[in-house]
Amino acid sequence: MINVTGRIQRLNRAIQPIGYARDDWQIFRDITLLLGGNPALKDFNSALDILTAMSTEYGALNGVSWGSIGDGGQPILETGVTIPVVEREKTRAANHTSHAYNLLIRHD
């Protein structure tokens, strides 16, 4: 998935699909096929298959691999969009780290 900020992220399965339930990537693949998308999609058996194909077709994904995305995602394009809650968390974390550092080095 590429979010609105231009960061590619892995979506990890929370639970094993039960019965005839399918993974999200399979549902998106099938909807894409129903809407007239590339028929070659029917041969894809995993999200990794799709990423591999996309990384050869789209310049922004050139060299991106499952491993390089990592747990936190990887920025691949600049959209100019930010997510307020993420920005607040970055600021909070930076201030917390700075505050903790000051506590360690100050000897008033």
Contacts in CASP RR format, 6 or more apart in sequence:
PFRMAT RR
TARGET T0000
AUTHOR 0000-0000-0000
METHOD contacts of the structure
MODEL  1
MINVTGRIQRLNRAIQPIGYARDDWQIFRDITLLLGGNPALKDFNSALDI
LTAMSTEYGALNGVSWGSIGDGGQPILETGVTIPVVEREKTRAANHTSHA
YNLLIRHD
1 8 0 8 1.000
1 9 0 8 1.000
1 10 0 8 1.000
1 11 0 8 1.000
2 8 0 8 1.000
2 9 0 8 1.000
2 76 0 8 1.000
2 77 0 8 1.000
3 9 0 8 1.000
3 83 0 8 1.000
4 79 0 8 1.000
4 81 0 8 1.000
4 83 0 8 1.000
5 75 0 8 1.000
5 79 0 8 1.000
5 80 0 8 1.000
5 81 0 8 1.000
5 82 0 8 1.000
5 83 0 8 1.000
5 86 0 8 1.000
6 75 0 8 1.000
6 76 0 8 1.000
6 77 0 8 1.000
6 78 0 8 1.000
6 79 0 8 1.000
6 81 0 8 1.000
7 73 0 8 1.000
7 74 0 8 1.000
7 75 0 8 1.000
7 76 0 8 1.000
8 61 0 8 1.000
8 64 0 8 1.000
8 69 0 8 1.000
8 73 0 8 1.000
8 74 0 8 1.000
8 75 0 8 1.000
8 76 0 8 1.000
9 69 0 8 1.000
9 72 0 8 1.000
9 73 0 8 1.000
10 47 0 8 1.000
10 66 0 8 1.000
10 69 0 8 1.000
10 70 0 8 1.000
10 71 0 8 1.000
10 73 0 8 1.000
11 24 0 8 1.000
11 25 0 8 1.000
11 47 0 8 1.000
13 23 0 8 1.000
17 23 0 8 1.000
22 30 0 8 1.000
23 47 0 8 1.000
25 46 0 8 1.000
25 47 0 8 1.000
25 50 0 8 1.000
29 41 0 8 1.000
29 42 0 8 1.000
29 44 0 8 1.000
29 50 0 8 1.000
32 38 0 8 1.000
32 41 0 8 1.000
33 39 0 8 1.000
33 41 0 8 1.000
33 42 0 8 1.000
40 53 0 8 1.000
41 50 0 8 1.000
43 49 0 8 1.000
44 50 0 8 1.000
44 53 0 8 1.000
48 66 0 8 1.000
51 61 0 8 1.000
51 64 0 8 1.000
51 65 0 8 1.000
51 66 0 8 1.000
54 61 0 8 1.000
55 61 0 8 1.000
55 62 0 8 1.000
55 63 0 8 1.000
55 64 0 8 1.000
55 65 0 8 1.000
56 62 0 8 1.000
60 76 0 8 1.000
60 77 0 8 1.000
61 76 0 8 1.000
64 74 0 8 1.000
64 76 0 8 1.000
68 74 0 8 1.000
END
